[in-house]
Amino acid sequence: MEKGVLILSLGSDLYGRYAFNLAMSIKHTSPGVHITVVHSNNLFRLTSKQLEVFDNMIECPGEYSMEGNKQCYINA
């Protein structure tokens, strides 16, 4: 069985940077762990080289983070 980490990076562009920093720490301490990031288009400020730290990237559908007409990322 493979081990992995799921990182949610929804909302602010800063969360994309935080997800990258967390992924780098995980890769440094546990090199064999796969990292999947669920994002809301906030990873685009990262370079293509930085995005390589993630093994999988999944864009969170908008309906998963909406409550009525408001963004509510905790719902995801």
LINURMO-V870807 format. One record per pair of residues at least 12 apart in sequence whose C-alpha atoms are under 8 Angstrom apart, sorted by the first residue. I is the first residue (numbers start at 1). J is the second residue. D is the distance in whole Angstrom. If there is no record, write none. Layout:
i=I j=J d=D
i=I j=J d=D
This chain:
i=2 j=33 d=8
i=2 j=34 d=8
i=3 j=32 d=8
i=3 j=33 d=6
i=3 j=34 d=7
i=4 j=33 d=5
i=4 j=34 d=5
i=4 j=35 d=6
i=4 j=36 d=8
i=5 j=33 d=7
i=5 j=34 d=6
i=5 j=35 d=5
i=5 j=36 d=6
i=6 j=35 d=6
i=6 j=36 d=5
i=6 j=37 d=6
i=6 j=38 d=7
i=7 j=19 d=7
i=7 j=35 d=7
i=7 j=36 d=6
i=7 j=37 d=5
i=7 j=38 d=6
i=8 j=37 d=6
i=8 j=38 d=5
i=8 j=39 d=6
i=9 j=37 d=7
i=9 j=38 d=6
i=9 j=39 d=5
i=9 j=40 d=7
i=9 j=42 d=7
i=10 j=38 d=7
i=10 j=39 d=5
i=10 j=40 d=5
i=10 j=41 d=8
i=10 j=42 d=7
i=10 j=73 d=6
i=11 j=40 d=6
i=11 j=42 d=7
i=11 j=73 d=7
i=12 j=42 d=6
i=13 j=42 d=5
i=13 j=43 d=7
i=13 j=45 d=7
i=14 j=42 d=8
i=15 j=42 d=7
i=16 j=39 d=8
i=16 j=42 d=5
i=16 j=43 d=5
i=16 j=45 d=8
i=16 j=46 d=8
i=17 j=43 d=7
i=17 j=46 d=7
i=19 j=37 d=8
i=20 j=50 d=7
i=20 j=51 d=8
i=20 j=53 d=7
i=23 j=35 d=7
i=23 j=53 d=7
i=23 j=54 d=7
i=24 j=53 d=7
i=27 j=53 d=8
i=34 j=54 d=8
i=34 j=55 d=6
i=35 j=53 d=8
i=35 j=54 d=5
i=35 j=55 d=5
i=35 j=56 d=7
i=36 j=54 d=6
i=36 j=55 d=6
i=36 j=56 d=5
i=36 j=57 d=6
i=36 j=58 d=7
i=37 j=54 d=7
i=37 j=56 d=6
i=37 j=57 d=5
i=37 j=58 d=6
i=38 j=57 d=6
i=38 j=58 d=5
i=38 j=59 d=6
i=38 j=60 d=6
i=39 j=57 d=7
i=39 j=58 d=6
i=39 j=59 d=5
i=39 j=60 d=6
i=40 j=59 d=6
i=40 j=60 d=6
i=40 j=61 d=8
i=41 j=59 d=7
i=60 j=76 d=8
i=64 j=76 d=5
